[in-house]
Amino acid sequence: MIRWDKIKEGTLLLITWDDILMVSGWLSDKDAQEMEPAHCKTIGYFINDDKNNIRLTGTVSEDGDKDVVVIPKGCIRKVQVIKYKRISC
C-alpha cells in the first residue's frame, strides 16, 4: 500500500487504475455480465492528495497554472515512481 504522505510534490508517477465504463447500446445478458471497467494508465507529476483522491499534472505553464487529473484512490491498482534525471533546456 502506498504511503501518500511520503510522496513529494513534483514526483513523477505512473498510476494504473480502473475507470467506469458505460455502454448505452443494447447488450445481451452474456455480454453485459462479462463487461469490466476500463483499465487505464496515467503518468504525471504529483500535486497532492486528500482522504479520497490524488491529483497529478502533466503540463505546467510558466506562471504555474496547470492541467489536473483527479483519480479516486479507491480506483487505483498500482503506483510506480518514475525515476529520471532532470536536464536543462
KASUL-V379098 format. One record per residue. N is the residue number from 0. RES is the residue in one small letter. PSI is psi in radians with two decimals (* if undefined). OMEGA is omega in degrees with one decimal (NA if undefined). Layout:
n:res:psi:omega
N:RES:PSI:OMEGA
N:RES:PSI:OMEGA
//
This chain:
n:res:psi:omega
0:m:2.35:-176.8
1:i:2.43:174.7
2:r:1.66:-175.3
3:w:-0.50:179.8
4:d:-0.21:178.8
5:k:-0.18:179.9
6:i:2.18:-179.6
7:k:2.59:175.1
8:e:2.37:179.7
9:g:-0.11:177.2
10:t:2.32:179.7
11:l:2.16:-175.6
12:l:2.60:167.9
13:l:2.00:-177.5
14:i:2.18:172.1
15:t:2.20:-173.1
16:w:2.86:178.9
17:d:2.36:179.1
18:d:2.73:177.6
19:i:2.45:175.3
20:l:2.24:-179.9
21:m:2.33:176.8
22:v:2.16:-177.5
23:s:-0.09:179.3
24:g:-3.11:179.8
25:w:2.37:178.3
26:l:2.60:173.1
27:s:2.85:176.2
28:d:-0.77:-178.3
29:k:-0.85:-179.5
30:d:-0.72:179.5
31:a:-0.70:-177.8
32:q:-0.33:-178.9
33:e:-0.05:-179.4
34:m:2.55:177.3
35:e:2.85:175.6
36:p:2.87:175.2
37:a:2.21:178.7
38:h:2.09:-171.5
39:c:2.76:171.5
40:k:2.31:178.6
41:t:2.33:176.8
42:i:2.39:179.5
43:g:3.00:179.1
44:y:2.29:-178.7
45:f:2.23:174.4
46:i:-1.08:178.5
47:n:-3.13:175.8
48:d:2.86:170.6
49:d:-2.89:-176.1
50:k:-0.64:-171.5
51:n:-0.36:-168.8
52:n:2.76:166.7
53:i:2.72:-179.9
54:r:2.32:178.4
55:l:2.76:171.4
56:t:2.61:176.4
57:g:-0.38:-176.2
58:t:2.30:177.5
59:v:2.26:179.7
60:s:2.98:-179.8
61:e:-0.56:-179.4
62:d:0.07:174.9
63:g:-0.17:175.7
64:d:2.62:-174.6
65:k:2.78:167.9
66:d:2.76:-176.8
67:v:2.36:170.4
68:v:2.17:177.8
69:v:2.13:-178.9
70:i:2.16:175.9
71:p:2.32:-178.5
72:k:-0.57:-179.5
73:g:-0.27:-179.7
74:c:-0.18:-173.6
75:i:2.27:177.8
76:r:-0.59:-175.4
77:k:2.53:177.0
78:v:2.23:177.2
79:q:2.28:173.0
80:v:2.24:179.7
81:i:2.05:177.9
82:k:2.36:177.9
83:y:2.78:177.3
84:k:2.16:178.3
85:r:2.44:176.8
86:i:2.69:177.1
87:s:2.52:178.6
88:c:*:NA
//
